Amino acid sequence: MTIKPLADNVVIKATVAEETTKSGIVLTSASKEKPQIAEVVAVGPGGLVDGKEVVMTVSVGDKVIAAKYAGTEIKVDNEEYTVLRLSDILAIVE
């Protein structure tokens, strides 16, 4: 199954979170934060959204930083994705 976002929506897949801190402390699943860096999987067409022209500035394969707890989490074919608006993407990681 494929996901095709509409309007200014973007589908991202979170990168794997760190299991240990820099000092070597192993984190439990309860203490881990939701990862903010993710890879763009699909991008909507943009266009006219709420009366304003939206030009999509990300493309499939980009690594991005998304706002914490933004978007809607979905599960497709045992993979977890997040669908969020372009405005919830804070930066592109180069």
Contacts in CASP RR format, 6 or more apart in sequence:
PFRMAT RR
TARGET T0000
AUTHOR 0000-0000-0000
METHOD contacts of the structure
MODEL  1
MTIKPLADNVVIKATVAEETTKSGIVLTSASKEKPQIAEVVAVGPGGLVD
GKEVVMTVSVGDKVIAAKYAGTEIKVDNEEYTVLRLSDILAIVE
1 76 0 8 1.000
1 77 0 8 1.000
2 42 0 8 1.000
3 11 0 8 1.000
3 41 0 8 1.000
3 42 0 8 1.000
3 74 0 8 1.000
3 76 0 8 1.000
3 81 0 8 1.000
3 83 0 8 1.000
4 42 0 8 1.000
4 44 0 8 1.000
5 11 0 8 1.000
5 42 0 8 1.000
5 43 0 8 1.000
5 44 0 8 1.000
5 83 0 8 1.000
6 44 0 8 1.000
6 45 0 8 1.000
7 44 0 8 1.000
7 45 0 8 1.000
7 46 0 8 1.000
7 47 0 8 1.000
7 49 0 8 1.000
7 54 0 8 1.000
8 44 0 8 1.000
8 46 0 8 1.000
8 47 0 8 1.000
8 49 0 8 1.000
8 54 0 8 1.000
8 56 0 8 1.000
8 85 0 8 1.000
8 86 0 8 1.000
8 87 0 8 1.000
9 44 0 8 1.000
9 83 0 8 1.000
9 84 0 8 1.000
9 85 0 8 1.000
9 86 0 8 1.000
10 40 0 8 1.000
10 42 0 8 1.000
10 43 0 8 1.000
10 44 0 8 1.000
10 56 0 8 1.000
10 58 0 8 1.000
10 83 0 8 1.000
10 84 0 8 1.000
10 85 0 8 1.000
10 86 0 8 1.000
10 89 0 8 1.000
11 40 0 8 1.000
11 41 0 8 1.000
11 42 0 8 1.000
11 43 0 8 1.000
11 81 0 8 1.000
11 82 0 8 1.000
11 83 0 8 1.000
12 38 0 8 1.000
12 39 0 8 1.000
12 40 0 8 1.000
12 41 0 8 1.000
12 64 0 8 1.000
12 66 0 8 1.000
12 81 0 8 1.000
12 82 0 8 1.000
12 84 0 8 1.000
13 38 0 8 1.000
13 39 0 8 1.000
13 41 0 8 1.000
13 79 0 8 1.000
13 80 0 8 1.000
13 81 0 8 1.000
13 82 0 8 1.000
14 34 0 8 1.000
14 35 0 8 1.000
14 37 0 8 1.000
14 38 0 8 1.000
14 80 0 8 1.000
14 82 0 8 1.000
15 35 0 8 1.000
15 37 0 8 1.000
15 38 0 8 1.000
15 39 0 8 1.000
15 63 0 8 1.000
16 35 0 8 1.000
17 32 0 8 1.000
17 33 0 8 1.000
17 35 0 8 1.000
18 27 0 8 1.000
19 26 0 8 1.000
19 27 0 8 1.000
20 26 0 8 1.000
20 27 0 8 1.000
21 27 0 8 1.000
33 68 0 8 1.000
34 68 0 8 1.000
34 69 0 8 1.000
36 65 0 8 1.000
36 66 0 8 1.000
36 67 0 8 1.000
36 68 0 8 1.000
37 63 0 8 1.000
37 64 0 8 1.000
37 65 0 8 1.000
37 93 0 8 1.000
38 63 0 8 1.000
38 64 0 8 1.000
38 66 0 8 1.000
38 82 0 8 1.000
39 61 0 8 1.000
39 62 0 8 1.000
39 63 0 8 1.000
39 64 0 8 1.000
40 58 0 8 1.000
40 59 0 8 1.000
40 60 0 8 1.000
40 61 0 8 1.000
40 62 0 8 1.000
40 63 0 8 1.000
40 64 0 8 1.000
41 60 0 8 1.000
41 61 0 8 1.000
41 81 0 8 1.000
42 60 0 8 1.000
43 56 0 8 1.000
43 58 0 8 1.000
43 59 0 8 1.000
43 60 0 8 1.000
44 56 0 8 1.000
45 56 0 8 1.000
46 54 0 8 1.000
46 55 0 8 1.000
46 56 0 8 1.000
46 86 0 8 1.000
47 53 0 8 1.000
47 54 0 8 1.000
47 55 0 8 1.000
48 54 0 8 1.000
54 86 0 8 1.000
56 86 0 8 1.000
57 86 0 8 1.000
57 92 0 8 1.000
58 64 0 8 1.000
58 86 0 8 1.000
58 89 0 8 1.000
58 92 0 8 1.000
62 92 0 8 1.000
62 93 0 8 1.000
63 92 0 8 1.000
63 93 0 8 1.000
64 89 0 8 1.000
64 90 0 8 1.000
64 91 0 8 1.000
64 92 0 8 1.000
64 93 0 8 1.000
65 89 0 8 1.000
65 90 0 8 1.000
65 91 0 8 1.000
65 92 0 8 1.000
65 93 0 8 1.000
66 82 0 8 1.000
66 84 0 8 1.000
66 88 0 8 1.000
66 89 0 8 1.000
66 90 0 8 1.000
67 84 0 8 1.000
67 88 0 8 1.000
67 89 0 8 1.000
67 90 0 8 1.000
70 82 0 8 1.000
70 84 0 8 1.000
70 85 0 8 1.000
70 88 0 8 1.000
71 82 0 8 1.000
71 83 0 8 1.000
71 84 0 8 1.000
71 85 0 8 1.000
71 88 0 8 1.000
72 82 0 8 1.000
72 83 0 8 1.000
72 84 0 8 1.000
73 80 0 8 1.000
73 81 0 8 1.000
73 82 0 8 1.000
74 80 0 8 1.000
74 81 0 8 1.000
74 82 0 8 1.000
74 83 0 8 1.000
75 81 0 8 1.000
END
